Amino acid sequence: MFGLCAPVMAVPAKSAKAKAASGNSTGTVSAIEKEFDVAYKALDQAQPTVAVGLFRKALEKEPANRRGRFGLSTALIQTDNYKEALEILEIMLKETPKDYVLKNNTAWIYATARDRKMRNGPRAIQLAQEALLLNPIDCHVWSTLAEAYYICGQYGKALRSAGEALRVGRDTHADAKLQAQYELQIERCRRAAESSSILE
C-alpha cells in the first residue's frame, strides 16, 4: 500500500457560512457544534480513539449532523474500523451524491485499506472517476485514482494518474511534502508498469 495518509481525509474547516448556519440568529456557534469542534481537535492532535468517543456522544444528540458523521467516519478510518466508516460514508454519498470529498475519501478507503478484505478496486475507480468529474483540479483526487488503478493492476493508467496528481499539485502550489509523496507514487507506478510490460 502506498504510504500516504488519505488525500482529502483531513477534515475541512467550517466556513463562516456553515458556522452561522449551525448557530443562532446572532451567528454564535451552537453547543453541539462546540462538541464537534472538540472532537475535531482530538483528531488534529492524533487522538482518533478519543475523537470516536466524542463524536459518538455528540451524535447521540444530533444523529443526522453531517459534519459530525463525516468526522466520525474520519476517526473510524484512523482506528482501522473501515467497515463502520464505509457504512457511514456510503449513506452520506446517497444523501449528497455531488460531494467530491466524500467520493474521494470513500474511494481512498476502498483502494488503500490496510484490511485487504475491505478493498474494492472497481468501486474505488468508479468513485474516484466521479470525484474527478466534479473537481478535476484537485491533486488528491488524481492520487486516489492512481491508487485505485494500481490495485486493479492497471499500472499504465495508475502512472498517468499519479503524474497528473503531481502536475496539478505543482500548478496549485501544494505542500512540498505532498508533492514529494506524489513523486514516490509515480516511481512506484512506473516500476509496476515496467515490470508488467516485461511479463506481457
N, C-alpha and C positions, 0 to 999 in steps of 0.2 A: 504494500500500500504506500502511496506517495505520502511523504511526511508533512503535509500541510494541515493546518487547522482548517476547519470548514470555511470556505471562501467568503460567504456573507453571513456566517453564523453569528458574528458579533452583533449584538442587539443594537438596532438603530436608536439613536437618541430621540426622545419625543420632540416633535416640533412645537412651536409656540401655539399653533392652532390646536394640536392634539391636547396640549396642556389645558388650554382654555375649555375645550370640549369636555374634558374629564373633571373640570371643577364646577364652581357655581357661576352665577352671573357676573361676579367680580373677577373671574378668571383665576381664583385661587385653586390650588390642587386639592382634590378630594382626599379623604382619609385612605380610601382603598388604593388610590394611585400612589400615595406615600408608602404604603406597604409594598407595592410592586417596585417602587424605587429602591427600597431597602433590599429586596430580593435581587434586583439587577446589580446592586452594588456588591453583593456577595459573589455574583458571577464574575464581575470585574476583578474581584480580589482572589480569583481562582479557588472559590469555595462552592463548587457546584452542588455538593450534598446538602449544605446549609441552604443554598438557594432553592433546591427542590422542596424542602420543608416549608420555606417561606412562601413560595408560590402556591403550594397546595393549600396552605392556611388561608391566604388571601382569596384564592379562587373558590373556597367554600362560601364566601360572602357574595362573590360575583362570578359564577362559573362560566358565563359567556364572554367574559372580558378577553378581547383579542390580544391585547398586549401581554396580559398575564399568561394566556395559553402559549403564546409564542415564547415567552421567557421560560416557562416550564419545559417546553419541548427542547429548548437550547440546553437547559440544565440537565435534562434527562440524557441527552446525547453525550454530554461531557462526563456522565457517570456510566456510560455504555448501556443505558437502558433504551436501546434502539426501538424495541417493539412498541412501547408506550409512546415514545416520541413520534414515531411514524403514524400511529393511530391518531394522535392529536393533529399532526401536520396534514394528513390526508383529509381529515374532516374540514380543516381550515381551508384547504385547497378547493373543496367543493363550495364553500361559502364565498371565497374570493378567488375565482379562477384566473384573474388577471394580475395577481400579485407575483411578480417575478422573483422576489426574495424567497417567498415560500416555495416556489417551484425549484429554485436553485438549491436551497438548503435540503429539501427532500431528496432531490437528485444526488446531492453530495453524500447523503447517508447511504442511499442505495448503491452508490459507486465505491464507497471507501470504508464502510462499517468494519470495525475490527472483527466483529462476529460475522463470519462469511455467510452464515445461514440467512442473514438479513440483507445480503446484497441481491440486487436485481438489475442487471445490466440494461436490458431493454427498457425497463421503466425509467432508469436513470437517464438514458439517452433521450427518451420521449420528453421528460420534464425539463432537461437541460436545453433541448431544442426549443421548447415552448418558452422558456425563460429568455432565451436568446432573441426570439422574435419580439418579445416585449421590451428588451433592453440590450441591443447589440453592442453597446459601448461600455459594458461593464466587464472588466478583465476577469473578475471572479467567475462569471458565468462561462466564459470561454475555458477557463481552467477546469471547471466542473465537467463540461462537455468532453474535454480531453480525458479526464479520468473515466467517464462513462464509456467512451470508445475503447479506452485501454483495457478495461476489464472484460470487454466483449471481444477482445483480440483484433480490433480494427485499428492497428497501430499507425497506419498512414494517416487516417483521419485524426487519431489522437495527437500525432505530431503536428499536423496543420493547426488543430485547435489550440494546442499549447503555444505554438508560435504566435497565434492571434492574441492569446492571453498576454504574452509578453509585449507584443506590439501595442495593444490597447493600454496596457499598464504604463508603458513609456509615454504614450501620447497623452494620457490623463495624469501623468506625474504621480503614479502610485508609489507607495513607500519602497525604498531601495531594498529592504529585506524581502518584500513580497516579489519584487522583480527578480531577485536572486533565486527565490524558490521556483519561479516560473522557468528560469534558465535550467535549473536542475530537472524540472519536469520535462522540458524539451529534450534534454540529454537522455533521460530515461526512455522517453518515447522513441527517440532516434535509434537507440540501441535495440529496442524491441522490434522496430520496423526493419532494421538491417538484418537482424537475426531471422526474422520471419521471411524476408525475401531470399535469404540463402537457402532456407528449408523448402521453399516452393519449387 
